[in-house]
Amino acid sequence: MRRLVRRARPHTATVSSQHLVPASGTGSDFAVTERDFQRVCGWLRDQCGMDYRANKRELLEHRMRRICEQAHLGSMQELAERLERGSDPALSLAVLHGASTNHTYFYREPQVLDTFARLVLPSLPRGELRIWSAAASSGDEAYTIAMIAAEVLGPEIARASLSILGTDISAVMIAAAEQAVYPQARLSGLPQGLRERYLRELGDGQLRVVAPLREMCTFRRLNLKVRPLPFQRSFHVVFCRNVLYYFDREQQRATVEAIYEVTEPGGWLLTSVTEPLRDLGTRWLPVQGGVYRKAA
Ligand SMILES: C[S@@+](CC[C@H](N)C(=O)[O-])C[C@H]1O[C@@H](n2cnc3c(N)ncnc32)[C@H](O)[C@@H]1O
């Protein structure tokens, strides 16, 4: 793990050029057969566990059409073939990004964050602390964690002891997280005091997270389906929120079990309160809604 949790540095894996150029458009002659669309869904399921249910079909098809347009592909069949061949990493990245829902904001689900502040942080050992935001999107969650830790532990201790790793399957989101620049709207849930202490106005309606917090956070692209999860050192706390609902039941179970393997004994898993682990048959011990603990 040590190699992954280094201090922030420029990120290299961004979706490149050729698939983002405006194109002539997927007009009515753009061909989509159910079979080819299902091939793309199957590829997504195999790659990252995303389970596109019938009610999301229209949204996914719309996003895949846009990617075809940008990549100058004439049909869904062509997209499916290229993905299956695996010969075009930039296209694969664009599809993974296009298929994911990246909605996030600062201070999401305050009840879980409150438990993190009151119960989880005070229970952690003194010394080096490793926290993982496992589906970090644009970093709002990782920086929220950093703010809360700075408040509870004190800014100096947080700075000296805390490493927060944010990972996501989308390279575009990882690049955004590294920038740490956000529009006002994403900060509306953040208590005023935190906003004043940890964000700076850029003068164009956007704000940037302050440098000491940015330095606590490192972002990397990672597919949660990778086994084993590629960490050399385990985490004291893992946030895995608002991503499990993408996965089918088996993938949900496999994901939280893999997280268990990379968590310290007595460590914590925080999920969304809307993603209960009960009935999944995992080793996590329920503490309260959205809060689980590994046996010590
Ligand atoms: C809705 S956002 C959640 C962000 C944040 N955790 C929160 O609760 O606000 C879900 C994120 O999960 C990411 N994601 C989806 N499948 C993934 C996978 N297999 N591995 C890693 N990240 C994935 C998406 O790219 C997206 O950014």
The ligand as an SDF file (V2000), in Angstrom:
LIG
                    3D

 27 29  0  0  0  0  0  0  0  0999 V2000
  -22.3490    8.1010   -7.0560 C   0  0  0  0  0  0  0  0  0  0  0  0
  -20.5910    8.2090   -6.9930 S   0  0  0  0  0  0  0  0  0  0  0  0
  -20.3110    8.1330   -5.2430 C   0  0  0  0  0  0  0  0  0  0  0  0
  -19.2770    9.1320   -4.7620 C   0  0  0  0  0  0  0  0  0  0  0  0
  -19.0950    9.2170   -3.2490 C   0  0  0  0  0  0  0  0  0  0  0  0
  -18.6440    7.9600   -2.6970 N   0  0  0  0  0  0  0  0  0  0  0  0
  -20.3610    9.6650   -2.5790 C   0  0  0  0  0  0  0  0  0  0  0  0
  -20.9740    8.8670   -1.8440 O   0  0  0  0  0  0  0  0  0  0  0  0
  -20.7620   10.8040   -2.7800 O   0  0  0  0  0  0  0  0  0  0  0  0
  -20.1470    6.5340   -7.5000 C   0  0  0  0  0  0  0  0  0  0  0  0
  -18.7470    6.4280   -8.0470 C   0  0  0  0  0  0  0  0  0  0  0  0
  -18.4010    5.0440   -8.1420 O   0  0  0  0  0  0  0  0  0  0  0  0
  -17.5590    4.8840   -9.2580 C   0  0  0  0  0  0  0  0  0  0  0  0
  -17.5250    3.4640   -9.6480 N   0  0  0  0  0  0  0  0  0  0  0  0
  -18.4840    2.7320  -10.2660 C   0  0  0  0  0  0  0  0  0  0  0  0
  -18.0730    1.4740  -10.4570 N   0  0  0  0  0  0  0  0  0  0  0  0
  -16.8260    1.3990   -9.9440 C   0  0  0  0  0  0  0  0  0  0  0  0
  -15.8680    0.3400   -9.8620 C   0  0  0  0  0  0  0  0  0  0  0  0
  -16.1040   -0.8870  -10.3480 N   0  0  0  0  0  0  0  0  0  0  0  0
  -14.6780    0.6250   -9.2800 N   0  0  0  0  0  0  0  0  0  0  0  0
  -14.4110    1.8590   -8.7860 C   0  0  0  0  0  0  0  0  0  0  0  0
  -15.2800    2.8890   -8.8590 N   0  0  0  0  0  0  0  0  0  0  0  0
  -16.4710    2.6600   -9.4310 C   0  0  0  0  0  0  0  0  0  0  0  0
  -18.1520    5.7990  -10.2990 C   0  0  0  0  0  0  0  0  0  0  0  0
  -17.2020    6.1640  -11.2880 O   0  0  0  0  0  0  0  0  0  0  0  0
  -18.6030    7.0050   -9.4370 C   0  0  0  0  0  0  0  0  0  0  0  0
  -17.6560    8.0540   -9.4330 O   0  0  0  0  0  0  0  0  0  0  0  0
  1  2  1  0
  2  3  1  0
  2 10  1  0
  3  4  1  0
  4  5  1  0
  5  6  1  0
  5  7  1  0
  7  8  2  0
  7  9  1  0
 10 11  1  0
 11 12  1  0
 11 26  1  0
 12 13  1  0
 13 14  1  0
 13 24  1  0
 14 15  1  0
 14 23  1  0
 15 16  2  0
 16 17  1  0
 17 18  1  0
 17 23  2  0
 18 19  1  0
 18 20  2  0
 20 21  1  0
 21 22  2  0
 22 23  1  0
 24 25  1  0
 24 26  1  0
 26 27  1  0
M  CHG  2   2   1   9  -1
M  END
$$$$
